[in-house]
Amino acid sequence: MKVVLLGYMASGKSTVGRLLARQLGLEFIDLDEYIEEHQKKSIKNIFSEKGEIFFRKLEHQMLSEVLDKEESIVLSTGGGTPCYGNNMETILKESDLSVYLNLSIPSLVERLSKEKEDRPLVKNIGEEELPEFIGKHLFERRPYYLQAKHTLDCNGIDAETAVEQIKKLL
Ligand code: S3P
């Protein structure tokens, strides 16, 4: 069984994914961590040393590699993963369940303003510009996220509740 979690940066994909995998007794893979281990470099350094295009190619390659595995997994993708190349098609084809963790712009702004440092795409966006940046970015990305088999409204619920809701979809 393969469960894939999608959503914007800081929407809780890794936290929910780790918890879900533990409860289901499945292997958990965080695509960003998988890429970091493969490159022996942080995402931040991959972006600064090799650039975003290099990262997107790697992300594409690693996504296919992970979804090709025989084992059952819970996979947390990066915020941009479904939005490049044919990645969303691959996710839909290779997973049994894909879930978009949907969070409102104000909640994303609140979370991301505290967790910007290791995220190259938002690191240099000032506090005041963040709501507009996220709003525009989500407008471009949501059409991809919405292709997931299920959309889970994560506003006002904690990670444990999100996991319970996802388990009901299995
Ligand atoms: C990205 C999201 C990040 C990471 C990279 C690019 C994006 O993952 O893959 O910084 O394009 O939204 P998280 O969603 O885990 O922050």
Backbone and ligand atoms as CSV (ligand in chain L), in Angstrom:
chain,resi,resn,atom,element,x,y,z
A,1,MET,N,N,0.839,-1.196,0.000
A,1,MET,CA,C,0.000,0.000,0.000
A,1,MET,C,C,0.882,1.258,0.000
A,2,LYS,N,N,0.471,2.218,-0.790
A,2,LYS,CA,C,1.228,3.478,-0.835
A,2,LYS,C,C,0.292,4.659,-0.584
A,3,VAL,N,N,0.631,5.420,0.457
A,3,VAL,CA,C,-0.147,6.610,0.788
A,3,VAL,C,C,0.759,7.816,0.560
A,4,VAL,N,N,0.259,8.797,-0.198
A,4,VAL,CA,C,1.077,9.977,-0.493
A,4,VAL,C,C,0.366,11.227,0.038
A,5,LEU,N,N,1.117,12.031,0.783
A,5,LEU,CA,C,0.561,13.282,1.310
A,5,LEU,C,C,1.111,14.475,0.531
A,6,LEU,N,N,0.211,15.371,0.169
A,6,LEU,CA,C,0.576,16.556,-0.608
A,6,LEU,C,C,0.100,17.809,0.114
A,7,GLY,N,N,0.704,18.928,-0.254
A,7,GLY,CA,C,0.235,20.200,0.284
A,7,GLY,C,C,1.340,21.216,0.320
A,8,TYR,N,N,0.943,22.434,0.636
A,8,TYR,CA,C,1.881,23.553,0.635
A,8,TYR,C,C,2.913,23.392,1.762
A,9,MET,N,N,3.998,24.137,1.649
A,9,MET,CA,C,5.019,24.145,2.702
A,9,MET,C,C,4.355,24.423,4.052
A,10,ALA,N,N,4.799,23.717,5.062
A,10,ALA,CA,C,4.326,23.906,6.441
A,10,ALA,C,C,2.868,23.504,6.666
A,11,SER,N,N,2.324,22.673,5.763
A,11,SER,CA,C,0.934,22.255,5.973
A,11,SER,C,C,0.848,21.021,6.870
A,12,GLY,N,N,1.976,20.496,7.293
A,12,GLY,CA,C,1.970,19.373,8.252
A,12,GLY,C,C,2.203,18.010,7.622
A,13,LYS,N,N,2.647,17.973,6.375
A,13,LYS,CA,C,2.812,16.686,5.666
A,13,LYS,C,C,3.746,15.723,6.413
A,14,SER,N,N,4.870,16.252,6.884
A,14,SER,CA,C,5.844,15.366,7.535
A,14,SER,C,C,5.347,14.897,8.901
A,15,THR,N,N,4.794,15.810,9.668
A,15,THR,CA,C,4.288,15.442,11.004
A,15,THR,C,C,3.168,14.411,10.884
A,16,VAL,N,N,2.207,14.699,10.018
A,16,VAL,CA,C,1.063,13.787,9.845
A,16,VAL,C,C,1.543,12.458,9.249
A,17,GLY,N,N,2.433,12.537,8.268
A,17,GLY,CA,C,2.924,11.325,7.602
A,17,GLY,C,C,3.648,10.396,8.556
A,18,ARG,N,N,4.496,10.979,9.399
A,18,ARG,CA,C,5.275,10.169,10.345
A,18,ARG,C,C,4.337,9.448,11.321
A,19,LEU,N,N,3.367,10.192,11.812
A,19,LEU,CA,C,2.403,9.655,12.778
A,19,LEU,C,C,1.526,8.576,12.134
A,20,LEU,N,N,1.091,8.847,10.922
A,20,LEU,CA,C,0.241,7.898,10.194
A,20,LEU,C,C,1.003,6.593,9.947
A,21,ALA,N,N,2.245,6.723,9.495
A,21,ALA,CA,C,3.058,5.538,9.205
A,21,ALA,C,C,3.248,4.715,10.474
A,22,ARG,N,N,3.512,5.394,11.585
A,22,ARG,CA,C,3.734,4.682,12.854
A,22,ARG,C,C,2.476,3.907,13.238
A,23,GLN,N,N,1.321,4.567,13.109
A,23,GLN,CA,C,0.071,3.908,13.503
A,23,GLN,C,C,-0.295,2.751,12.579
A,24,LEU,N,N,0.085,2.869,11.307
A,24,LEU,CA,C,-0.254,1.795,10.357
A,24,LEU,C,C,0.836,0.734,10.299
A,25,GLY,N,N,1.946,0.992,10.982
A,25,GLY,CA,C,3.082,0.061,10.947
A,25,GLY,C,C,3.751,0.017,9.582
A,26,LEU,N,N,3.760,1.148,8.893
A,26,LEU,CA,C,4.379,1.217,7.568
A,26,LEU,C,C,5.660,2.053,7.614
A,27,GLU,N,N,6.486,1.876,6.587
A,27,GLU,CA,C,7.694,2.681,6.482
A,27,GLU,C,C,7.286,4.121,6.138
A,28,PHE,N,N,7.985,5.084,6.753
A,28,PHE,CA,C,7.711,6.483,6.431
A,28,PHE,C,C,8.863,7.064,5.626
A,29,ILE,N,N,8.532,7.702,4.519
A,29,ILE,CA,C,9.570,8.386,3.739
A,29,ILE,C,C,9.173,9.850,3.554
A,30,ASP,N,N,10.107,10.720,3.913
A,30,ASP,CA,C,9.924,12.141,3.656
A,30,ASP,C,C,10.789,12.445,2.435
A,31,LEU,N,N,10.171,12.883,1.356
A,31,LEU,CA,C,10.919,13.036,0.101
A,31,LEU,C,C,12.098,14.008,0.231
A,32,ASP,N,N,11.895,15.098,0.973
A,32,ASP,CA,C,13.003,16.049,1.174
A,32,ASP,C,C,14.185,15.383,1.883
A,33,GLU,N,N,13.864,14.601,2.930
A,33,GLU,CA,C,14.949,13.919,3.671
A,33,GLU,C,C,15.639,12.880,2.790
A,34,TYR,N,N,14.841,12.206,1.973
A,34,TYR,CA,C,15.371,11.190,1.051
A,34,TYR,C,C,16.367,11.844,0.078
A,35,ILE,N,N,15.987,13.013,-0.430
A,35,ILE,CA,C,16.860,13.760,-1.351
A,35,ILE,C,C,18.131,14.215,-0.619
A,36,GLU,N,N,17.946,14.686,0.604
A,36,GLU,CA,C,19.104,15.161,1.382
A,36,GLU,C,C,20.094,14.026,1.643
A,37,GLU,N,N,19.547,12.844,1.958
A,37,GLU,CA,C,20.437,11.696,2.207
A,37,GLU,C,C,21.169,11.298,0.930
A,38,HIS,N,N,20.447,11.296,-0.174
A,38,HIS,CA,C,21.020,10.919,-1.463
A,38,HIS,C,C,22.152,11.871,-1.862
A,39,GLN,N,N,21.921,13.173,-1.641
A,39,GLN,CA,C,22.902,14.194,-2.048
A,39,GLN,C,C,23.934,14.505,-0.956
A,40,LYS,N,N,23.644,13.986,0.240
A,40,LYS,CA,C,24.463,14.314,1.422
A,40,LYS,C,C,24.581,15.837,1.580
A,41,LYS,N,N,23.469,16.490,1.387
A,41,LYS,CA,C,23.410,17.958,1.455
A,41,LYS,C,C,22.000,18.385,1.865
A,42,SER,N,N,21.894,19.497,2.543
A,42,SER,CA,C,20.565,19.986,2.916
A,42,SER,C,C,19.870,20.574,1.677
A,43,ILE,N,N,18.545,20.630,1.734
A,43,ILE,CA,C,17.762,21.206,0.627
A,43,ILE,C,C,18.240,22.644,0.384
A,44,LYS,N,N,18.447,23.338,1.478
A,44,LYS,CA,C,18.919,24.722,1.411
A,44,LYS,C,C,20.223,24.820,0.611
A,45,ASN,N,N,21.159,23.929,0.884
A,45,ASN,CA,C,22.442,23.960,0.154
A,45,ASN,C,C,22.312,23.458,-1.285
A,46,ILE,N,N,21.411,22.514,-1.530
A,46,ILE,CA,C,21.197,22.059,-2.917
A,46,ILE,C,C,20.709,23.251,-3.744
A,47,PHE,N,N,19.741,23.993,-3.187
A,47,PHE,CA,C,19.210,25.165,-3.899
A,47,PHE,C,C,20.315,26.203,-4.109
A,48,SER,N,N,21.087,26.490,-3.071
A,48,SER,CA,C,22.061,27.583,-3.224
A,48,SER,C,C,23.255,27.175,-4.080
A,49,GLU,N,N,23.647,25.896,-4.019
A,49,GLU,CA,C,24.835,25.495,-4.790
A,49,GLU,C,C,24.506,25.052,-6.210
A,50,LYS,N,N,23.341,24.386,-6.382
A,50,LYS,CA,C,23.041,23.825,-7.711
A,50,LYS,C,C,21.827,24.452,-8.390
A,51,GLY,N,N,21.019,25.163,-7.631
A,51,GLY,CA,C,19.870,25.849,-8.219
A,51,GLY,C,C,18.583,25.020,-8.195
A,52,GLU,N,N,17.481,25.721,-8.436
A,52,GLU,CA,C,16.174,25.061,-8.320
A,52,GLU,C,C,15.941,24.016,-9.408
A,53,ILE,N,N,16.418,24.273,-10.639
A,53,ILE,CA,C,16.142,23.312,-11.721
A,53,ILE,C,C,16.787,21.960,-11.408
A,54,PHE,N,N,18.024,22.016,-10.910
A,54,PHE,CA,C,18.708,20.793,-10.505
A,54,PHE,C,C,17.871,20.070,-9.441
A,55,PHE,N,N,17.377,20.845,-8.448
A,55,PHE,CA,C,16.561,20.253,-7.384
A,55,PHE,C,C,15.297,19.593,-7.948
A,56,ARG,N,N,14.619,20.281,-8.886
A,56,ARG,CA,C,13.363,19.734,-9.435
A,56,ARG,C,C,13.608,18.441,-10.210
A,57,LYS,N,N,14.750,18.354,-10.902
A,57,LYS,CA,C,15.070,17.126,-11.645
A,57,LYS,C,C,15.319,15.978,-10.671
A,58,LEU,N,N,16.030,16.313,-9.622
A,58,LEU,CA,C,16.341,15.329,-8.589
A,58,LEU,C,C,15.059,14.857,-7.887
A,59,GLU,N,N,14.210,15.827,-7.584
A,59,GLU,CA,C,12.941,15.544,-6.907
A,59,GLU,C,C,12.097,14.589,-7.759
A,60,HIS,N,N,12.082,14.852,-9.064
A,60,HIS,CA,C,11.337,14.035,-10.016
A,60,HIS,C,C,11.866,12.596,-10.024
A,61,GLN,N,N,13.186,12.503,-10.094
A,61,GLN,CA,C,13.857,11.198,-10.127
A,61,GLN,C,C,13.640,10.410,-8.822
A,62,MET,N,N,13.778,11.110,-7.699
A,62,MET,CA,C,13.635,10.456,-6.390
A,62,MET,C,C,12.181,10.035,-6.132
A,63,LEU,N,N,11.235,10.833,-6.637
A,63,LEU,CA,C,9.821,10.485,-6.474
A,63,LEU,C,C,9.545,9.151,-7.154
A,64,SER,N,N,10.024,9.006,-8.400
A,64,SER,CA,C,9.798,7.756,-9.125
A,64,SER,C,C,10.479,6.597,-8.414
A,65,GLU,N,N,11.685,6.843,-7.940
A,65,GLU,CA,C,12.436,5.788,-7.248
A,65,GLU,C,C,11.671,5.299,-6.009
A,66,VAL,N,N,11.186,6.231,-5.233
A,66,VAL,CA,C,10.485,5.887,-3.990
A,66,VAL,C,C,9.172,5.148,-4.293
A,67,LEU,N,N,8.438,5.627,-5.313
A,67,LEU,CA,C,7.150,4.999,-5.619
A,67,LEU,C,C,7.309,3.668,-6.356
A,68,ASP,N,N,8.503,3.391,-6.795
A,68,ASP,CA,C,8.804,2.120,-7.459
A,68,ASP,C,C,9.066,0.994,-6.471
A,69,LYS,N,N,9.310,1.377,-5.217
A,69,LYS,CA,C,9.634,0.375,-4.197
A,69,LYS,C,C,8.485,-0.601,-4.022
A,70,GLU,N,N,8.847,-1.833,-3.662
A,70,GLU,CA,C,7.846,-2.880,-3.448
A,70,GLU,C,C,7.069,-2.640,-2.152
A,71,GLU,N,N,7.796,-2.123,-1.134
A,71,GLU,CA,C,7.219,-2.016,0.208
A,71,GLU,C,C,6.052,-1.024,0.289
A,72,SER,N,N,5.246,-1.244,1.321
A,72,SER,CA,C,4.186,-0.298,1.614
A,72,SER,C,C,4.805,0.908,2.302
A,73,ILE,N,N,4.407,2.073,1.897
A,73,ILE,CA,C,4.985,3.285,2.496
A,73,ILE,C,C,3.955,4.398,2.685
A,74,VAL,N,N,4.296,5.289,3.599
A,74,VAL,CA,C,3.614,6.583,3.660
A,74,VAL,C,C,4.669,7.578,3.196
A,75,LEU,N,N,4.340,8.346,2.168
A,75,LEU,CA,C,5.298,9.297,1.596
A,75,LEU,C,C,4.805,10.733,1.776
A,76,SER,N,N,5.641,11.556,2.407
A,76,SER,CA,C,5.340,12.987,2.461
A,76,SER,C,C,6.157,13.669,1.385
A,77,THR,N,N,5.493,14.369,0.495
A,77,THR,CA,C,6.185,15.028,-0.617
A,77,THR,C,C,6.608,16.442,-0.194
A,78,GLY,N,N,7.392,17.101,-1.021
A,78,GLY,CA,C,7.710,18.509,-0.799
A,78,GLY,C,C,6.554,19.346,-1.344
A,79,GLY,N,N,6.459,20.591,-0.909
A,79,GLY,CA,C,5.347,21.432,-1.345
A,79,GLY,C,C,5.238,21.598,-2.857
A,80,GLY,N,N,6.380,21.509,-3.550
A,80,GLY,CA,C,6.338,21.720,-5.002
A,80,GLY,C,C,6.255,20.424,-5.795
A,81,THR,N,N,6.457,19.298,-5.127
A,81,THR,CA,C,6.574,18.014,-5.851
A,81,THR,C,C,5.470,17.759,-6.891
A,82,PRO,N,N,4.183,17.907,-6.519
A,82,PRO,CA,C,3.140,17.545,-7.505
A,82,PRO,C,C,3.031,18.518,-8.662
A,83,CYS,N,N,3.712,19.665,-8.540
A,83,CYS,CA,C,3.475,20.766,-9.481
A,83,CYS,C,C,4.466,20.830,-10.639
A,84,TYR,N,N,5.348,19.867,-10.759
A,84,TYR,CA,C,6.360,19.896,-11.823
A,84,TYR,C,C,6.322,18.632,-12.666
A,85,GLY,N,N,6.575,18.825,-13.976
A,85,GLY,CA,C,6.637,17.695,-14.912
A,85,GLY,C,C,5.380,16.849,-14.801
A,86,ASN,N,N,5.564,15.540,-14.870
A,86,ASN,CA,C,4.400,14.658,-14.770
A,86,ASN,C,C,4.308,14.026,-13.375
A,87,ASN,N,N,4.848,14.736,-12.368
A,87,ASN,CA,C,4.891,14.162,-11.020
A,87,ASN,C,C,3.506,13.813,-10.472
A,88,MET,N,N,2.520,14.682,-10.754
A,88,MET,CA,C,1.186,14.400,-10.197
A,88,MET,C,C,0.593,13.151,-10.834
A,89,GLU,N,N,0.851,12.988,-12.118
A,89,GLU,CA,C,0.385,11.784,-12.825
A,89,GLU,C,C,0.997,10.536,-12.192
A,90,THR,N,N,2.301,10.618,-11.922
A,90,THR,CA,C,3.006,9.492,-11.301
A,90,THR,C,C,2.410,9.189,-9.926
A,91,ILE,N,N,2.160,10.234,-9.156
A,91,ILE,CA,C,1.597,10.040,-7.809
A,91,ILE,C,C,0.248,9.325,-7.909
A,92,LEU,N,N,-0.590,9.805,-8.831
A,92,LEU,CA,C,-1.932,9.207,-8.956
A,92,LEU,C,C,-1.854,7.761,-9.432
A,93,LYS,N,N,-0.924,7.494,-10.328
A,93,LYS,CA,C,-0.789,6.151,-10.891
A,93,LYS,C,C,-0.211,5.158,-9.869
A,94,GLU,N,N,0.748,5.610,-9.105
A,94,GLU,CA,C,1.496,4.689,-8.250
A,94,GLU,C,C,0.999,4.600,-6.807
A,95,SER,N,N,0.066,5.472,-6.413
A,95,SER,CA,C,-0.360,5.419,-5.011
A,95,SER,C,C,-1.756,4.830,-4.893
A,96,ASP,N,N,-2.032,4.281,-3.703
A,96,ASP,CA,C,-3.382,3.774,-3.446
A,96,ASP,C,C,-4.249,4.894,-2.896
A,97,LEU,N,N,-3.592,5.804,-2.177
A,97,LEU,CA,C,-4.320,6.938,-1.615
A,97,LEU,C,C,-3.419,8.170,-1.649
A,98,SER,N,N,-3.962,9.273,-2.176
A,98,SER,CA,C,-3.225,10.533,-2.124
A,98,SER,C,C,-4.122,11.539,-1.402
A,99,VAL,N,N,-3.530,12.288,-0.486
A,99,VAL,CA,C,-4.320,13.226,0.314
A,99,VAL,C,C,-3.666,14.603,0.295
A,100,TYR,N,N,-4.480,15.601,-0.055
A,100,TYR,CA,C,-4.025,16.997,-0.004
A,100,TYR,C,C,-4.379,17.561,1.362
A,101,LEU,N,N,-3.365,17.981,2.099
A,101,LEU,CA,C,-3.595,18.597,3.407
A,101,LEU,C,C,-3.822,20.091,3.182
A,102,ASN,N,N,-5.075,20.484,3.236
A,102,ASN,CA,C,-5.464,21.850,2.902
A,102,ASN,C,C,-5.508,22.741,4.143
A,103,LEU,N,N,-4.770,23.817,4.077
A,103,LEU,CA,C,-4.709,24.756,5.198
A,103,LEU,C,C,-4.913,26.166,4.648
A,104,SER,N,N,-5.604,27.002,5.406
A,104,SER,CA,C,-5.910,28.358,4.922
A,104,SER,C,C,-4.641,29.203,4.804
A,105,ILE,N,N,-4.724,30.252,4.007
A,105,ILE,CA,C,-3.567,31.141,3.829
A,105,ILE,C,C,-3.115,31.743,5.181
A,106,PRO,N,N,-4.044,32.276,6.006
A,106,PRO,CA,C,-3.574,32.827,7.297
A,106,PRO,C,C,-2.825,31.798,8.154
A,107,SER,N,N,-3.302,30.554,8.158
A,107,SER,CA,C,-2.598,29.532,8.960
A,107,SER,C,C,-1.223,29.235,8.383
A,108,LEU,N,N,-1.150,29.182,7.045
A,108,LEU,CA,C,0.149,28.924,6.410
A,108,LEU,C,C,1.115,30.075,6.695
A,109,VAL,N,N,0.594,31.299,6.645
A,109,VAL,CA,C,1.432,32.476,6.916
A,109,VAL,C,C,1.973,32.381,8.345
A,110,GLU,N,N,1.087,32.059,9.276
A,110,GLU,CA,C,1.493,31.986,10.684
A,110,GLU,C,C,2.588,30.931,10.882
A,111,ARG,N,N,2.373,29.757,10.308
A,111,ARG,CA,C,3.358,28.694,10.484
A,111,ARG,C,C,4.666,29.012,9.765
A,112,LEU,N,N,4.524,29.460,8.499
A,112,LEU,CA,C,5.737,29.664,7.692
A,112,LEU,C,C,6.595,30.828,8.191
A,113,SER,N,N,5.952,31.827,8.798
A,113,SER,CA,C,6.753,32.952,9.272
A,113,SER,C,C,7.727,32.493,10.360
A,114,LYS,N,N,7.392,31.367,11.018
A,114,LYS,CA,C,8.299,30.837,12.060
A,114,LYS,C,C,9.253,29.794,11.505
A,115,GLU,N,N,8.989,29.311,10.284
A,115,GLU,CA,C,9.786,28.197,9.748
A,115,GLU,C,C,10.339,28.512,8.365
A,116,LYS,N,N,10.762,29.749,8.177
A,116,LYS,CA,C,11.216,30.169,6.846
A,116,LYS,C,C,12.657,29.781,6.544
A,117,GLU,N,N,13.470,29.773,7.576
A,117,GLU,CA,C,14.929,29.701,7.418
A,117,GLU,C,C,15.436,28.582,6.493
A,118,ASP,N,N,14.887,27.369,6.664
A,118,ASP,CA,C,15.383,26.244,5.862
A,118,ASP,C,C,14.611,26.054,4.566
A,119,ARG,N,N,13.755,27.002,4.240
A,119,ARG,CA,C,12.951,26.875,3.018
A,119,ARG,C,C,13.367,27.954,2.021
A,120,PRO,N,N,14.205,27.567,1.045
A,120,PRO,CA,C,14.786,28.553,0.134
A,120,PRO,C,C,13.765,29.427,-0.597
A,121,LEU,N,N,12.580,28.898,-0.875
A,121,LEU,CA,C,11.622,29.689,-1.655
A,121,LEU,C,C,10.999,30.839,-0.865
A,122,VAL,N,N,10.994,30.737,0.446
A,122,VAL,CA,C,10.355,31.798,1.235
A,122,VAL,C,C,11.318,32.519,2.170
A,123,LYS,N,N,12.527,31.992,2.232
A,123,LYS,CA,C,13.534,32.519,3.166
A,123,LYS,C,C,13.707,34.045,3.092
A,124,ASN,N,N,13.700,34.563,1.865
A,124,ASN,CA,C,13.958,35.994,1.713
A,124,ASN,C,C,12.703,36.842,1.539
A,125,ILE,N,N,11.561,36.244,1.773
A,125,ILE,CA,C,10.308,37.014,1.668
A,125,ILE,C,C,10.054,37.676,3.031
A,126,GLY,N,N,9.862,38.975,3.008
A,126,GLY,CA,C,9.622,39.699,4.256
A,126,GLY,C,C,8.262,39.360,4.855
A,127,GLU,N,N,8.144,39.590,6.159
A,127,GLU,CA,C,6.894,39.302,6.879
A,127,GLU,C,C,5.669,39.890,6.170
A,128,GLU,N,N,5.824,41.140,5.721
A,128,GLU,CA,C,4.674,41.816,5.124
A,128,GLU,C,C,4.256,41.256,3.770
A,129,GLU,N,N,5.253,40.769,3.045
A,129,GLU,CA,C,4.941,40.238,1.706
A,129,GLU,C,C,4.468,38.783,1.729
A,130,LEU,N,N,4.669,38.129,2.865
A,130,LEU,CA,C,4.394,36.690,2.925
A,130,LEU,C,C,2.942,36.307,2.561
A,131,PRO,N,N,1.918,37.020,3.100
A,131,PRO,CA,C,0.541,36.630,2.734
A,131,PRO,C,C,0.287,36.694,1.232
A,132,GLU,N,N,0.793,37.753,0.578
A,132,GLU,CA,C,0.562,37.888,-0.862
A,132,GLU,C,C,1.332,36.818,-1.642
A,133,PHE,N,N,2.554,36.576,-1.193
A,133,PHE,CA,C,3.372,35.556,-1.857
A,133,PHE,C,C,2.683,34.188,-1.772
A,134,ILE,N,N,2.257,33.819,-0.578
A,134,ILE,CA,C,1.624,32.513,-0.392
A,134,ILE,C,C,0.311,32.430,-1.172
A,135,GLY,N,N,-0.455,33.519,-1.143
A,135,GLY,CA,C,-1.717,33.556,-1.870
A,135,GLY,C,C,-1.523,33.281,-3.363
A,136,LYS,N,N,-0.549,33.949,-3.953
A,136,LYS,CA,C,-0.286,33.778,-5.390
A,136,LYS,C,C,0.246,32.383,-5.689
A,137,HIS,N,N,1.154,31.957,-4.844
A,137,HIS,CA,C,1.802,30.658,-5.031
A,137,HIS,C,C,0.774,29.527,-4.940
A,138,LEU,N,N,-0.126,29.672,-3.960
A,138,LEU,CA,C,-1.173,28.648,-3.792
A,138,LEU,C,C,-2.137,28.643,-4.966
A,139,PHE,N,N,-2.397,29.831,-5.491
A,139,PHE,CA,C,-3.287,29.945,-6.645
A,139,PHE,C,C,-2.725,29.127,-7.817
A,140,GLU,N,N,-1.399,29.155,-7.970
A,140,GLU,CA,C,-0.758,28.387,-9.042
A,140,GLU,C,C,-0.711,26.890,-8.717
A,141,ARG,N,N,-0.515,26.593,-7.455
A,141,ARG,CA,C,-0.291,25.195,-7.080
A,141,ARG,C,C,-1.542,24.396,-6.756
A,142,ARG,N,N,-2.579,25.093,-6.293
A,142,ARG,CA,C,-3.771,24.365,-5.858
A,142,ARG,C,C,-4.362,23.437,-6.923
A,143,PRO,N,N,-4.354,23.848,-8.223
A,143,PRO,CA,C,-4.907,22.929,-9.229
A,143,PRO,C,C,-4.217,21.561,-9.220
A,144,TYR,N,N,-2.941,21.546,-8.858
A,144,TYR,CA,C,-2.231,20.252,-8.771
A,144,TYR,C,C,-2.650,19.521,-7.504
A,145,TYR,N,N,-2.622,20.242,-6.385
A,145,TYR,CA,C,-2.978,19.602,-5.108
A,145,TYR,C,C,-4.391,19.005,-5.161
A,146,LEU,N,N,-5.280,19.748,-5.844
A,146,LEU,CA,C,-6.684,19.297,-5.875
A,146,LEU,C,C,-6.908,18.038,-6.708
A,147,GLN,N,N,-5.870,17.613,-7.431
A,147,GLN,CA,C,-5.997,16.352,-8.178
A,147,GLN,C,C,-5.845,15.138,-7.267
A,148,ALA,N,N,-5.391,15.370,-6.048
A,148,ALA,CA,C,-5.250,14.255,-5.093
A,148,ALA,C,C,-6.616,13.577,-4.933
A,149,LYS,N,N,-6.576,12.314,-4.584
A,149,LYS,CA,C,-7.815,11.553,-4.446
A,149,LYS,C,C,-8.728,12.175,-3.381
A,150,HIS,N,N,-8.110,12.682,-2.316
A,150,HIS,CA,C,-8.885,13.309,-1.242
A,150,HIS,C,C,-8.259,14.618,-0.810
A,151,THR,N,N,-9.123,15.560,-0.437
A,151,THR,CA,C,-8.659,16.806,0.161
A,151,THR,C,C,-9.100,16.780,1.614
A,152,LEU,N,N,-8.143,16.986,2.512
A,152,LEU,CA,C,-8.475,16.992,3.937
A,152,LEU,C,C,-8.356,18.417,4.462
A,153,ASP,N,N,-9.466,18.934,5.002
A,153,ASP,CA,C,-9.440,20.275,5.575
A,153,ASP,C,C,-8.735,20.207,6.931
A,154,CYS,N,N,-7.543,20.750,6.978
A,154,CYS,CA,C,-6.735,20.649,8.200
A,154,CYS,C,C,-6.851,21.876,9.094
A,155,ASN,N,N,-7.735,22.808,8.733
A,155,ASN,CA,C,-7.894,24.001,9.558
A,155,ASN,C,C,-8.544,23.639,10.891
A,156,GLY,N,N,-7.897,24.038,11.948
A,156,GLY,CA,C,-8.463,23.822,13.281
A,156,GLY,C,C,-8.384,22.398,13.792
A,157,ILE,N,N,-7.668,21.532,13.109
A,157,ILE,CA,C,-7.506,20.181,13.656
A,157,ILE,C,C,-6.015,19.901,13.887
A,158,ASP,N,N,-5.734,19.054,14.878
A,158,ASP,CA,C,-4.322,18.752,15.138
A,158,ASP,C,C,-3.893,17.527,14.311
A,159,ALA,N,N,-2.601,17.216,14.395
A,159,ALA,CA,C,-2.057,16.132,13.569
A,159,ALA,C,C,-2.731,14.785,13.881
A,160,GLU,N,N,-3.012,14.539,15.154
A,160,GLU,CA,C,-3.650,13.265,15.546
A,160,GLU,C,C,-5.013,13.121,14.868
A,161,THR,N,N,-5.771,14.212,14.854
A,161,THR,CA,C,-7.100,14.167,14.234
A,161,THR,C,C,-6.968,13.971,12.725
A,162,ALA,N,N,-5.985,14.644,12.127
A,162,ALA,CA,C,-5.773,14.478,10.684
A,162,ALA,C,C,-5.469,13.005,10.370
A,163,VAL,N,N,-4.656,12.378,11.211
A,163,VAL,CA,C,-4.311,10.963,11.012
A,163,VAL,C,C,-5.572,10.093,11.110
A,164,GLU,N,N,-6.409,10.377,12.108
A,164,GLU,CA,C,-7.655,9.608,12.258
A,164,GLU,C,C,-8.510,9.720,10.999
A,165,GLN,N,N,-8.588,10.934,10.458
A,165,GLN,CA,C,-9.412,11.173,9.259
A,165,GLN,C,C,-8.835,10.411,8.063
A,166,ILE,N,N,-7.522,10.403,7.947
A,166,ILE,CA,C,-6.897,9.724,6.797
A,166,ILE,C,C,-7.114,8.213,6.920
A,167,LYS,N,N,-7.027,7.706,8.151
A,167,LYS,CA,C,-7.221,6.260,8.348
A,167,LYS,C,C,-8.617,5.812,7.892
A,168,LYS,N,N,-9.572,6.717,8.050
A,168,LYS,CA,C,-10.944,6.389,7.612
A,168,LYS,C,C,-11.054,6.275,6.100
A,169,LEU,N,N,-10.099,6.874,5.379
A,169,LEU,CA,C,-10.143,6.842,3.914
A,169,LEU,C,C,-9.543,5.571,3.346
A,170,LEU,N,N,-8.865,4.820,4.193
A,170,LEU,CA,C,-8.155,3.623,3.691
A,170,LEU,C,C,-9.094,2.428,3.505
L,1,S3P,C1,C,9.409,23.307,-1.678
L,1,S3P,C2,C,9.025,22.763,-0.483
L,1,S3P,C3,C,9.986,22.147,0.455
L,1,S3P,C4,C,11.212,21.630,-0.297
L,1,S3P,C5,C,11.794,22.725,-1.129
L,1,S3P,C6,C,10.818,23.286,-2.157
L,1,S3P,C7,C,8.370,23.919,-2.545
L,1,S3P,O1,O,9.360,21.080,1.156
L,1,S3P,O2,O,10.879,20.523,-1.100
L,1,S3P,O3,O,12.232,23.751,-0.253
L,1,S3P,O4,O,8.611,24.094,-3.754
L,1,S3P,O5,O,7.256,24.188,-2.028
L,1,S3P,P1,P,8.264,21.309,2.349
L,1,S3P,O6,O,6.916,21.381,1.705
L,1,S3P,O7,O,8.418,20.106,3.193
L,1,S3P,O8,O,8.646,22.566,3.040
